[in-house]
């Protein structure tokens, strides 16, 4: 790729990404509100971004935007019903900033294949730099990034977490190793589809190895599952290339497996799958109990949830609920969960309709799709909180540009001396 063909990282997206990886020590508490760098940034950007979306004539609002707005609005309503207007405005307002604000930033900052590629390249580069710190962190047990941040900004010591497989679990710059692992694993499919253009050359394999290695250093089941899911989808895509209805066939295989488990086990399929998405039988048992008590709580409060109230569980169980989708339903009710799932599904369907035979656009769509599926599966064993929660909504937003057909050059317009990256055969596989 020539320098003239490169597009710089979208400024707002780059700023948010860097804010997300700043250690939590660089936060301040104002009253009862915890202000992290990414919260401060989104507090100033959410309203201008919303106004910009509503006035956007090039890529006007569509149903996905309104579904995300409905999700955030329902959370505010649910928290207001649970604990009054004060909680609804304060806690609900922060939720709107972190969910809708992050989505809008991804939606409006990334508007083309070139910008999307530039962002992915930036994300992978940052992750590679972080790997230089997390690898020795896992080998030595010295949490280099977090301890350096504590030395500068102060803060409490890190929680003691038992090693696994003879290695310490790397925090990176995040609150918990599991969040670092989820964050790292999320760039695996994008490296293959967007940067490598589906060509497994040595550099691409090396970068994918660093991404996978970064996720491994968290030594957490959630990131492993998300990474494995992405890898399986990539393998299926490569093996079945050119076969019609291949994704419908894969869906059929999944439902057949679900049906077989339903018939052959005395437990529900979701409990069976959860039990295998863990490191130990004890952890599996705890997650199954979380699912049982959590779904019972949803059954008692299906519309508005229980807000930040305590959920009914066994006396010896922790109040931690390691399931992002279940937490959403328990806290804010099934409508909030439904709006969010509908937004992702509708966005994926509209992307598929537009991409058609545009190979460049289809690679970006597959990257986004596989990433979101990987995160969705990880979400059954991980609760996304703080920076990774914001990151999840930001990633959803970065796929919104794909629902608009690529702009075609008018016949009267002279050809450019430098064609777009996606139409340059010489650039294939280079990045």
KOLROKE-350460 format. One line per 10 residues: number of its first residue (from 1); their letters; for each residue y, x, z of C-alpha. Coordinates in nm, 2 decimals. Last residue first. Example, Ala and Ser with C-alpha at 12.3 -4.5 7.8 and 13.67 -1.06 7.14 Angstrom:
# KOLROKE-350460
2	sa	-0.11,1.37,0.71; -0.45,1.23,0.78
//
This chain:
# KOLROKE-350460
431	xxxxxxxxxx	-0.38,-0.07,0.53; -0.59,-0.01,0.22; -0.89,-0.23,0.14; -0.74,-0.38,-0.17; -0.41,-0.21,-0.24; -0.50,-0.13,-0.60; -0.58,-0.49,-0.66; -0.22,-0.60,-0.58; -0.21,-0.97,-0.56; -0.22,-1.00,-0.18
421	xxxxxxxxxx	0.04,-0.72,-0.14; 0.30,-0.91,-0.34; 0.39,-0.75,-0.67; 0.64,-0.45,-0.68; 0.84,-0.44,-1.00; 0.90,-0.81,-0.97; 0.83,-1.04,-1.26; 1.13,-1.21,-1.42; 1.20,-1.57,-1.30; 1.19,-1.84,-1.58
411	xxxxxxxxxx	0.83,-1.93,-1.50; 0.92,-2.00,-1.14; 0.73,-1.78,-0.89; 0.49,-1.99,-0.69; 0.52,-2.05,-0.32; 0.19,-2.05,-0.13; 0.08,-2.41,-0.04; 0.18,-2.49,0.32; -0.10,-2.54,0.58; -0.12,-2.16,0.62
401	xxxxxxxxxx	0.21,-2.13,0.80; 0.06,-2.29,1.11; -0.18,-2.01,1.18; 0.05,-1.80,1.39; 0.11,-2.11,1.62; -0.24,-2.11,1.75; -0.21,-1.74,1.83; 0.10,-1.81,2.03; -0.08,-2.08,2.22; -0.36,-1.84,2.32
391	xxxxxxxxxx	-0.11,-1.56,2.40; 0.07,-1.78,2.65; -0.26,-1.84,2.83; -0.34,-1.47,2.80; -0.02,-1.37,2.97; -0.06,-1.60,3.28; -0.39,-1.79,3.28; -0.68,-1.85,3.05; -0.97,-1.97,3.25; -1.29,-1.80,3.14
381	xxxxxxxxxx	-1.65,-1.92,3.09; -1.60,-2.22,2.86; -1.28,-2.06,2.73; -1.48,-1.78,2.57; -1.62,-2.03,2.32; -1.26,-2.15,2.24; -1.14,-1.79,2.21; -1.42,-1.70,1.96; -1.35,-2.02,1.77; -0.97,-1.94,1.76
371	xxxxxxxxxx	-1.04,-1.58,1.63; -1.29,-1.71,1.37; -1.03,-1.96,1.24; -0.74,-1.72,1.23; -0.93,-1.45,1.04; -1.08,-1.71,0.81; -0.74,-1.85,0.73; -0.60,-1.50,0.66; -0.89,-1.43,0.43; -0.85,-1.77,0.26
361	xxxxxxxxxx	-0.49,-1.69,0.19; -0.58,-1.38,0.01; -0.87,-1.54,-0.18; -0.66,-1.83,-0.31; -0.95,-2.05,-0.43; -0.88,-2.34,-0.20; -0.65,-2.23,0.08; -0.47,-2.57,0.11; -0.75,-2.80,0.22; -0.90,-2.54,0.45
351	xxxxxxxxxx	-0.57,-2.49,0.63; -0.53,-2.86,0.68; -0.87,-2.88,0.84; -0.80,-2.59,1.07; -0.46,-2.73,1.18; -0.63,-3.07,1.24; -0.89,-2.91,1.46; -0.65,-2.71,1.66; -0.40,-2.99,1.72; -0.69,-3.23,1.80
341	xxxxxxxxxx	-0.82,-3.00,2.07; -0.48,-2.98,2.23; -0.41,-3.35,2.21; -0.75,-3.43,2.35; -0.71,-3.20,2.65; -0.38,-3.35,2.75; -0.53,-3.70,2.70; -0.83,-3.61,2.91; -0.63,-3.55,3.23; -0.37,-3.29,3.34
331	xxxxxxxxxx	-0.54,-3.09,3.61; -0.91,-3.17,3.56; -0.89,-3.19,3.18; -0.70,-2.86,3.15; -0.93,-2.69,3.40; -1.24,-2.80,3.21; -1.11,-2.65,2.89; -1.01,-2.32,3.05; -1.34,-2.28,3.24; -1.36,-2.04,3.53
321	xxxxxxxxxx	-1.26,-2.28,3.81; -1.15,-2.08,4.11; -1.14,-2.28,4.43; -1.43,-2.08,4.56; -1.75,-2.26,4.67; -1.89,-2.25,5.02; -1.77,-2.60,5.10; -1.93,-2.76,4.79; -1.66,-2.91,4.56; -1.39,-3.17,4.54
311	xxxxxxxxxx	-1.08,-3.05,4.36; -0.76,-2.94,4.54; -0.44,-3.06,4.40; -0.25,-2.87,4.13; -0.24,-3.18,3.91; -0.52,-3.42,3.99; -0.59,-3.56,3.64; -0.35,-3.80,3.46; -0.59,-4.01,3.26; -0.95,-3.92,3.36
301	xxxxxxxxxx	-0.91,-3.90,3.74; -1.25,-3.99,3.89; -1.45,-3.89,3.58; -1.24,-3.57,3.55; -1.34,-3.48,3.91; -1.71,-3.54,3.83; -1.66,-3.31,3.53; -1.53,-3.04,3.76; -1.81,-3.08,4.02; -2.08,-3.05,3.76
291	xxxxxxxxxx	-1.91,-2.78,3.55; -1.82,-2.57,3.86; -2.18,-2.61,3.98; -2.31,-2.48,3.65; -2.06,-2.19,3.67; -2.19,-2.10,4.02; -2.56,-2.10,3.91; -2.47,-1.88,3.61; -2.29,-1.63,3.84; -2.59,-1.62,4.07
281	xxxxxxxxxx	-2.83,-1.58,3.78; -2.63,-1.27,3.66; -2.41,-1.16,3.37; -2.31,-1.50,3.23; -2.31,-1.69,2.91; -2.68,-1.79,2.94; -2.63,-2.04,3.22; -2.33,-2.19,3.03; -2.56,-2.26,2.73; -2.81,-2.44,2.94
271	xxxxxxxxxx	-2.55,-2.64,3.13; -2.39,-2.75,2.80; -2.73,-2.85,2.67; -2.79,-3.09,2.96; -3.07,-2.99,3.19; -3.43,-3.10,3.20; -3.48,-2.90,2.88; -3.68,-2.94,2.56; -3.53,-3.26,2.42; -3.16,-3.17,2.48
261	xxxxxxxxxx	-3.23,-2.81,2.39; -3.37,-2.92,2.05; -3.08,-3.15,1.99; -2.82,-2.88,2.06; -3.02,-2.64,1.83; -3.02,-2.90,1.56; -2.65,-2.95,1.61; -2.59,-2.58,1.57; -2.81,-2.56,1.26; -2.62,-2.85,1.10
251	xxxxxxxxxx	-2.29,-2.69,1.17; -2.42,-2.38,0.99; -2.52,-2.59,0.70; -2.18,-2.75,0.68; -2.04,-2.40,0.68; -2.26,-2.31,0.39; -2.17,-2.61,0.18; -2.18,-2.40,-0.14; -2.32,-2.05,-0.13; -2.09,-1.79,-0.27
241	xxxxxxxxxx	-2.09,-1.57,0.04; -2.38,-1.66,0.26; -2.46,-1.32,0.40; -2.10,-1.21,0.44; -1.98,-1.54,0.61; -2.28,-1.56,0.83; -2.22,-1.20,0.95; -1.85,-1.27,1.02; -1.95,-1.59,1.21; -2.20,-1.39,1.42
231	xxxxxxxxxx	-1.95,-1.12,1.50; -1.69,-1.37,1.61; -1.94,-1.54,1.84; -2.05,-1.20,1.98; -1.69,-1.11,2.05; -1.62,-1.44,2.23; -1.94,-1.41,2.43; -1.86,-1.05,2.53; -1.51,-1.15,2.62; -1.65,-1.42,2.86
221	xxxxxxxxxx	-1.93,-1.21,3.00; -1.71,-0.95,3.15; -1.75,-0.57,3.15; -1.38,-0.54,3.07; -1.46,-0.21,2.90; -1.66,-0.40,2.64; -1.35,-0.57,2.50; -1.19,-0.24,2.44; -1.51,-0.11,2.28; -1.52,-0.41,2.04
211	xxxxxxxxxx	-1.16,-0.34,1.94; -1.22,0.03,1.91; -1.54,-0.03,1.70; -1.34,-0.27,1.48; -1.09,0.01,1.42; -1.37,0.26,1.34; -1.55,0.02,1.11; -1.22,-0.04,0.92; -1.15,0.33,0.89; -1.51,0.39,0.76
201	xxxxxxxxxx	-1.50,0.12,0.50; -1.64,-0.22,0.57; -1.45,-0.42,0.31; -1.36,-0.78,0.41; -0.99,-0.73,0.34; -0.99,-0.44,0.59; -0.66,-0.54,0.75; -0.68,-0.91,0.72; -1.04,-1.01,0.73; -1.20,-0.73,0.94
191	xxxxxxxxxx	-0.92,-0.65,1.17; -0.84,-1.02,1.21; -1.20,-1.09,1.32; -1.18,-0.83,1.60; -0.83,-0.90,1.72; -0.92,-1.16,1.99; -1.17,-0.92,2.16; -0.89,-0.73,2.32; -0.71,-1.02,2.48; -1.03,-1.17,2.61
181	xxxxxxxxxx	-1.13,-0.83,2.76; -0.80,-0.78,2.92; -0.82,-1.12,3.07; -1.16,-1.06,3.21; -1.04,-0.73,3.36; -0.78,-0.92,3.57; -0.41,-0.94,3.60; -0.35,-0.75,3.28; -0.21,-0.40,3.19; -0.55,-0.25,3.12
171	xxxxxxxxxx	-0.77,-0.40,3.39; -1.08,-0.19,3.31; -1.40,-0.27,3.49; -1.55,0.04,3.65; -1.87,0.17,3.49; -2.22,0.21,3.61; -2.35,-0.10,3.43; -2.10,-0.31,3.63; -1.85,-0.20,3.89; -1.76,-0.43,4.18
161	xxxxxxxxxx	-1.40,-0.56,4.18; -1.15,-0.46,4.45; -0.83,-0.65,4.39; -0.53,-0.43,4.29; -0.28,-0.32,4.55; 0.03,-0.52,4.61; 0.36,-0.46,4.43; 0.60,-0.18,4.36; 0.81,-0.15,4.05; 0.77,0.22,3.95
151	xxxxxxxxxx	0.46,0.33,4.14; 0.30,-0.01,4.09; 0.35,0.02,3.71; 0.18,0.36,3.72; -0.11,0.20,3.92; -0.14,-0.08,3.67; -0.15,0.15,3.37; -0.38,0.41,3.51; -0.64,0.20,3.69; -0.83,0.50,3.83
141	xxxxxxxxxx	-1.21,0.41,3.83; -1.29,0.73,3.64; -1.49,0.61,3.35; -1.33,0.26,3.32; -0.98,0.40,3.35; -1.06,0.68,3.11; -1.14,0.42,2.85; -0.85,0.19,2.95; -0.58,0.45,2.89; -0.66,0.56,2.53
131	xxxxxxxxxx	-0.77,0.20,2.46; -0.41,0.09,2.52; -0.30,0.29,2.22; -0.57,0.13,2.01; -0.46,-0.22,2.13; -0.10,-0.15,2.03; -0.22,-0.05,1.68; -0.44,-0.36,1.65; -0.14,-0.58,1.74; 0.09,-0.41,1.50
121	xxxxxxxxxx	-0.15,-0.44,1.21; -0.21,-0.80,1.30; 0.17,-0.86,1.30; 0.22,-0.69,0.96; -0.07,-0.89,0.82; 0.08,-1.22,0.93; 0.42,-1.12,0.80; 0.27,-1.04,0.46; 0.06,-1.36,0.45; 0.37,-1.57,0.52
111	xxxxxxxxxx	0.56,-1.76,0.79; 0.51,-1.58,1.11; 0.81,-1.61,1.34; 0.83,-1.99,1.32; 0.48,-2.10,1.42; 0.42,-1.80,1.65; 0.74,-1.87,1.83; 0.68,-2.24,1.83; 0.34,-2.20,1.99; 0.48,-1.97,2.26
101	xxxxxxxxxx	0.75,-2.22,2.34; 0.51,-2.52,2.34; 0.27,-2.35,2.58; 0.46,-2.12,2.80; 0.79,-2.31,2.80; 0.62,-2.65,2.83; 0.42,-2.52,3.12; 0.73,-2.39,3.29; 0.89,-2.73,3.26; 0.58,-2.90,3.40
91	xxxxxxxxxx	0.60,-2.68,3.71; 0.97,-2.74,3.76; 1.03,-3.08,3.60; 0.70,-3.25,3.70; 0.70,-3.09,4.04; 1.05,-3.24,4.11; 0.96,-3.57,3.94; 0.68,-3.65,4.18; 0.35,-3.50,4.28; 0.07,-3.64,4.07
81	xxxxxxxxxx	0.26,-3.88,3.84; 0.51,-3.60,3.77; 0.24,-3.35,3.71; 0.07,-3.59,3.46; 0.40,-3.66,3.28; 0.48,-3.29,3.24; 0.13,-3.23,3.12; 0.16,-3.52,2.87; 0.48,-3.37,2.73; 0.30,-3.04,2.66
71	xxxxxxxxxx	0.01,-3.20,2.48; 0.24,-3.44,2.29; 0.45,-3.14,2.17; 0.13,-2.97,2.06; 0.03,-3.28,1.88; 0.37,-3.31,1.72; 0.35,-2.96,1.58; 0.00,-3.03,1.44; 0.13,-3.35,1.27; 0.38,-3.16,1.06
61	xxxxxxxxxx	0.73,-3.02,1.10; 0.90,-2.88,0.79; 0.81,-2.55,0.63; 1.10,-2.48,0.40; 1.33,-2.76,0.53; 1.33,-2.64,0.89; 1.58,-2.85,1.09; 1.32,-2.98,1.35; 1.17,-2.64,1.37; 1.50,-2.47,1.43
51	xxxxxxxxxx	1.58,-2.71,1.71; 1.25,-2.64,1.87; 1.30,-2.26,1.84; 1.65,-2.29,1.99; 1.50,-2.49,2.29; 1.21,-2.24,2.35; 1.39,-1.91,2.31; 1.58,-1.84,2.63; 1.30,-1.96,2.86; 1.05,-1.78,2.62
41	xxxxxxxxxx	1.20,-1.44,2.69; 1.22,-1.49,3.07; 0.86,-1.62,3.07; 0.75,-1.32,2.87; 0.91,-1.07,3.11; 0.76,-1.25,3.41; 0.97,-1.47,3.63; 0.78,-1.62,3.92; 0.96,-1.94,4.04; 0.97,-2.04,4.41
31	xxxxxxxxxx	1.32,-1.91,4.46; 1.35,-1.63,4.21; 1.04,-1.41,4.21; 1.05,-1.10,3.99; 0.79,-0.96,3.75; 0.74,-0.61,3.62; 0.43,-0.57,3.85; 0.25,-0.81,3.62; 0.20,-0.53,3.37; 0.37,-0.55,3.03
21	xxxxxxxxxx	0.12,-0.67,2.77; 0.28,-1.01,2.72; 0.63,-0.87,2.68; 0.51,-0.65,2.39; 0.36,-0.95,2.21; 0.67,-1.15,2.27; 0.90,-0.88,2.13; 0.67,-0.83,1.82; 0.66,-1.21,1.75; 1.04,-1.23,1.77
11	xxxxxxxxxx	1.09,-0.94,1.54; 0.84,-1.03,1.27; 0.66,-0.70,1.21; 0.79,-0.52,0.91; 0.67,-0.60,0.56; 0.52,-0.33,0.34; 0.54,-0.35,-0.04; 0.82,-0.09,-0.07; 0.62,0.15,0.15; 0.34,0.14,-0.10
1	x	0.00,0.00,0.00
//
